[in-house]
């Protein structure tokens, strides 16, 4: 079973505004889903070939709830 980690990051205000606008228009997406898709796609495009990363990307893209989200363990950075 995979574990989830909660992140707290600072992003540029313009990027945050764009994310919020996107989420308002696309009600099927959540901020968590969007960031999982974006981070996993970035990793795949930059040479990460782990099957788990590909699975997270596909699950995020198609709206599936990954196994890791069923039981979440949160820690703060």
N, C-alpha and C positions, 0 to 999 in steps of 0.2 A: 504494500500500500504506500502510495506517495503522500508526502506531507506538503501542506501549503504554508507559505510564509507571507506575512503582511509587510509591505514596504511603505515607507513614507519618503517621498521624493519631492523635490522642487522642480517645477517645469516653467518655462516662459509663459507669461500671462496669455499671449496670443495663441499658444498651443492649447492651453487650458480652455480658452473660449471656443476654439475650434472643436475640441473634444465634446464640450457641453452642447454645442449646437448640433453636432452629429448625433449625440445620444438623444436629444429632444426629437429629432426627425425619425430616428431608427429605434423604436421602442423595444425591439427584440434584443438589442445590445445593452450590456451594462458596462460600466467603467472597467470592472475586473476582466470581463470577457475581451474588451477592446485591447487592454494592455497585455493580456496573455497572448493574444493573436499577434500584436505588434512586436513584442519582445521575442517570441518564438520565431517569427518570420525573419527578424533581424539576425538572429543566431544562425538560422539555416542559410541565409544569404551570405553569411560570413564564415562558412566552413564547418559549422557544428553538424555532425552527422548522427547524433544520438537519436535512436528511434523514439525515445520518450519525448523529445523536443518536437519531432514531427507529429506525434500523436496529439500533443497539447495544441499545436497549431491547427490541425484538422478539426479537433473537437471544438476549439474556439470559433473557427470559421463557420462550421455548420451547426453551431448552437448546442452541441452536446455537452453535458456536464461531465468533465473528467472525473475519474475515480478519486483523484486527489481532493476534489471539492466536497466529497460526501462526508468526510471527517476531516475538518480543518484544525490544524494546530497553528496558532498565531504566535509570532514573536515579533517584537519591535526592534528595528535597527536604529 
